[in-house]
Amino acid sequence: MPIIKSAKKRVKVANKAAVRNSKTKRSLKTAIKSFGKALGGKSAASAHSKAQSELDKAAKKGVMHKNKAARKKSQLAKSAKAAAGVTKKAAPKAKAAAKPAVKKVVAKKPAVKKAAPAKKPVAKKAPAKKPAAKKK
């Protein structure tokens, strides 16, 4: 047990912070678990936004590093997209099958370069004056 007054205060402050951090972590875990259960259902979108919000809060409070929170948000979005049945590979094939490929030829205008605005010459500073030497 600390003897110094400031050390006693640090123990109290650290305990309060530990309780606050554990609440944030618990709410984050609950939100992520509820998102996992809601995947593929109607409430997946709301669970996804709730989980992202909790990740942002945890990063803001310093419970989680901001890069880790960004990585987790990316993983959540990826799993939500996969659960919805839309993948990057399947989407272009569906569009290609629906419409025949027709290219339109559009005449392009020649590129016109704009003249760069003339820069003003930079005025040089006068050299610093040397202090006069003392005469003997």
C-alpha positions as CSV (number, residue, x, y, z in Angstrom):
1,M,0.0,0.0,0.0
2,P,1.4,3.4,-0.9
3,I,2.4,5.8,1.9
4,I,2.9,9.0,-0.1
5,K,-0.2,11.1,-0.6
6,S,0.2,11.5,-4.4
7,A,0.7,7.7,-4.8
8,K,-2.5,7.1,-2.9
9,K,-4.3,9.4,-5.2
10,R,-2.8,7.6,-8.3
11,V,-4.2,4.3,-7.0
12,K,-7.7,5.8,-6.7
13,V,-7.5,7.4,-10.2
14,A,-6.1,4.2,-11.7
15,N,-9.0,2.2,-10.2
16,K,-11.6,4.6,-11.6
17,A,-10.0,4.4,-15.0
18,A,-9.9,0.6,-14.9
19,V,-13.6,0.5,-14.2
20,R,-14.3,3.0,-17.0
21,N,-12.2,1.0,-19.4
22,S,-13.7,-2.3,-18.5
23,K,-17.2,-0.9,-19.1
24,T,-16.1,0.4,-22.6
25,K,-14.6,-3.0,-23.4
26,R,-17.7,-4.9,-22.2
27,S,-20.0,-2.8,-24.3
28,L,-17.7,-3.2,-27.3
29,K,-17.6,-7.0,-27.0
30,T,-21.4,-7.1,-26.6
31,A,-21.9,-5.0,-29.7
32,I,-19.6,-7.1,-31.8
33,K,-21.2,-10.3,-30.6
34,S,-24.7,-9.0,-31.4
35,F,-23.5,-8.0,-34.8
36,G,-22.2,-11.6,-35.4
37,K,-25.6,-13.0,-34.4
38,A,-27.5,-10.5,-36.6
39,L,-25.5,-11.2,-39.8
40,G,-27.8,-12.1,-42.6
41,G,-30.8,-10.8,-40.7
42,K,-32.9,-7.7,-41.0
43,S,-31.2,-6.0,-38.0
44,A,-27.7,-6.5,-39.4
45,A,-27.3,-2.9,-40.5
46,S,-28.2,-1.4,-37.1
47,A,-26.0,-3.9,-35.3
48,H,-23.2,-3.0,-37.7
49,S,-23.5,0.7,-37.1
50,K,-23.7,0.1,-33.3
51,A,-20.5,-2.0,-33.4
52,Q,-18.7,0.6,-35.5
53,S,-19.8,3.3,-33.0
54,E,-18.5,1.3,-30.1
55,L,-15.2,0.8,-31.8
56,D,-14.9,4.6,-32.4
57,K,-15.7,5.3,-28.8
58,A,-13.1,2.8,-27.6
59,A,-10.4,4.3,-29.9
60,K,-11.4,7.9,-28.7
61,K,-11.1,6.9,-25.1
62,G,-7.7,5.3,-25.6
63,V,-8.9,1.8,-24.6
64,M,-8.0,0.6,-28.1
65,H,-5.4,1.9,-30.6
66,K,-7.0,3.9,-33.5
67,N,-5.4,1.6,-36.1
68,K,-6.7,-1.5,-34.4
69,A,-10.2,0.1,-34.3
70,A,-9.9,0.9,-38.0
71,R,-8.8,-2.7,-38.8
72,K,-11.8,-4.1,-36.8
73,K,-14.2,-1.8,-38.5
74,S,-12.9,-3.0,-41.9
75,Q,-13.3,-6.6,-40.8
76,L,-16.9,-6.0,-39.7
77,A,-17.7,-4.3,-43.0
78,K,-16.1,-7.2,-44.9
79,S,-18.1,-9.8,-43.0
80,A,-21.3,-7.8,-43.5
81,K,-20.7,-7.6,-47.2
82,A,-20.0,-11.3,-47.4
83,A,-23.1,-12.1,-45.5
84,A,-25.2,-10.0,-47.8
85,G,-24.1,-12.2,-50.6
86,V,-22.4,-9.5,-52.6
87,T,-18.8,-10.1,-53.4
88,K,-16.4,-8.2,-55.6
89,K,-16.1,-11.1,-58.1
90,A,-19.8,-11.8,-58.4
91,A,-21.0,-8.3,-59.0
92,P,-19.2,-7.6,-62.4
93,K,-20.3,-11.0,-63.8
94,A,-24.0,-10.3,-63.0
95,K,-23.8,-6.9,-64.7
96,A,-22.0,-8.4,-67.8
97,A,-24.6,-11.1,-68.2
98,A,-27.5,-8.6,-68.0
99,K,-26.2,-6.1,-70.6
100,P,-24.3,-6.8,-73.8
101,A,-21.1,-4.8,-74.0
102,V,-21.5,-1.7,-76.3
103,K,-18.8,0.9,-76.5
104,K,-19.6,4.4,-77.4
105,V,-17.0,6.4,-79.3
106,V,-16.7,9.9,-78.0
107,A,-14.5,12.5,-79.6
108,K,-12.1,13.9,-77.1
109,K,-11.1,17.5,-77.1
110,P,-7.4,18.3,-77.2
111,A,-6.0,19.1,-73.8
112,V,-5.4,22.8,-73.2
113,K,-2.6,23.7,-70.9
114,K,-3.1,26.8,-68.8
115,A,-0.2,29.2,-68.4
116,A,1.2,29.2,-64.9
117,P,0.9,32.5,-63.2
118,A,4.2,34.5,-63.1
119,K,5.9,34.4,-59.8
120,K,7.1,37.6,-58.2
121,P,10.8,37.9,-57.7
122,V,11.8,37.3,-54.1
123,A,13.5,40.3,-52.5
124,K,16.8,39.4,-50.9
125,K,17.6,40.6,-47.4
126,A,20.5,43.0,-46.9
127,P,23.5,41.4,-45.3
128,A,23.8,41.9,-41.6
129,K,26.0,44.7,-40.4
130,K,29.1,43.7,-38.5
131,P,29.6,45.5,-35.2
132,A,32.3,48.1,-35.4
133,A,35.6,47.0,-33.8
134,K,36.8,49.1,-30.9
135,K,39.7,51.4,-31.6
136,K,42.7,51.2,-29.2
